[in-house]
Amino acid sequence: MNKRTATGMLIMVVGAYMLMSASSVAMAAEGASKAPETSLTSLWLDNRGAAALGGAIGAGLVIIGGARGISRIGGSAVESMARQPEVAGNISTAMIITSAMIEGATLFGVIVCLLAALKAGADS
């Protein structure tokens, strides 16, 4: 892992922590007349918020992975066509079929993340 990746991951973790902390502060302003809660769980997201956040992060990661796979296929196919123009038709066909398979797997992953988030949100 290089320094840039580590810095990006650290920024994401700090941002997620700040998001979770800010939601408890915003909720505290709504119930100012009530006695303050002292439990540790009041500092974090509730079940619905955590399920929605987990589903969104999971779906985002699935889409990033699918986009990276399809872009690598496209780049390799263009490079192969430039080296051997006589087999461009075969390479193009294989590229489209493989891209469709990756896109189908990506769609399946996004649906699973969405269903998991909705199921967890409905249970709470």
C-alpha positions in Angstrom: 0.0 0.0 0.0 1.5 3.3 -1.0 1.3 6.6 1.0 -1.5 8.1 -1.2 -3.8 5.1 -0.6 -3.1 5.0 3.1 -3.9 8.7 3.4 -7.1 8.3 1.4 -8.2 5.4 3.7 -7.4 7.5 6.8 -9.4 10.4 5.5 -12.4 8.1 4.8 -12.3 6.6 8.3 -12.1 10.0 9.9 -14.9 11.3 7.7 -17.1 8.3 8.6 -16.4 8.8 12.3 -17.3 12.5 12.0 -20.5 11.6 10.2 -21.6 9.2 12.9 -20.7 11.7 15.7 -22.5 14.6 13.9 -25.7 12.6 13.7 -25.9 12.1 17.5 -25.3 15.9 18.0 -28.1 16.7 15.6 -30.4 14.3 17.3 -29.6 15.8 20.7 -30.8 19.2 19.5 -34.3 17.8 18.8 -34.8 16.3 22.2 -33.3 19.1 24.3 -36.2 18.9 26.8 -35.5 15.2 27.6 -32.8 14.0 29.9 -29.5 13.3 28.1 -28.7 9.7 27.4 -25.5 8.5 28.8 -25.2 5.2 26.9 -22.4 4.7 24.4 -24.9 3.7 21.7 -26.3 7.2 21.6 -23.0 8.3 20.0 -23.3 6.0 17.0 -25.8 5.5 14.3 -29.0 3.6 15.0 -29.8 0.3 13.2 -31.5 1.9 10.3 -28.8 4.5 9.7 -26.0 1.9 10.0 -27.9 -0.5 7.6 -28.3 2.3 5.0 -24.7 3.4 5.4 -23.5 -0.2 5.0 -25.6 -0.8 2.0 -24.5 2.4 0.3 -20.8 1.7 1.0 -21.2 -1.9 -0.2 -23.0 -0.8 -3.4 -20.3 1.9 -4.0 -17.5 -0.6 -3.6 -19.3 -3.1 -6.0 -19.7 -0.4 -8.6 -16.1 0.7 -8.3 -14.9 -2.9 -8.7 -17.1 -3.4 -11.8 -16.0 -0.2 -13.4 -12.4 -1.1 -12.8 -12.8 -4.5 -14.4 -14.6 -3.2 -17.4 -12.0 -0.4 -17.9 -9.2 -2.9 -17.8 -11.0 -5.1 -20.4 -11.5 -2.1 -22.6 -8.0 -0.9 -22.3 -6.5 -4.3 -23.0 -8.9 -4.8 -25.9 -7.9 -1.5 -27.6 -4.2 -2.3 -27.1 -4.7 -5.8 -28.6 -6.6 -4.4 -31.6 -3.8 -1.8 -32.2 -1.2 -4.6 -32.2 -3.2 -7.0 -34.4 -5.9 -5.2 -36.4 -6.8 -8.4 -38.3 -8.4 -10.0 -35.2 -10.2 -6.8 -34.1 -13.7 -8.4 -34.6 -12.9 -11.4 -32.4 -11.4 -9.3 -29.7 -14.4 -6.9 -29.8 -16.8 -9.8 -29.4 -14.9 -11.3 -26.5 -14.7 -7.8 -24.9 -18.4 -7.2 -25.1 -19.3 -10.6 -23.7 -16.9 -10.3 -20.8 -18.1 -6.8 -20.0 -21.7 -7.9 -20.0 -20.8 -10.7 -17.5 -19.0 -8.2 -15.2 -21.9 -5.8 -15.5 -24.3 -8.6 -14.5 -22.3 -9.5 -11.5 -22.0 -5.9 -10.5 -25.8 -5.5 -10.8 -26.3 -8.6 -8.7 -24.0 -7.2 -6.0 -25.8 -3.8 -5.9 -29.1 -5.6 -5.5 -27.8 -7.7 -2.7 -26.5 -4.6 -0.9 -29.8 -2.9 -1.4 -31.8 -5.8 -0.1 -29.5 -6.2 2.9 -29.9 -2.5 3.8 -33.7 -2.6 3.4 -34.0 -5.9 5.4 -31.9 -4.6 8.2 -33.8 -1.3 8.2 -37.2 -3.0 8.3 -36.1 -5.2 11.3 -35.4 -2.3 13.6 
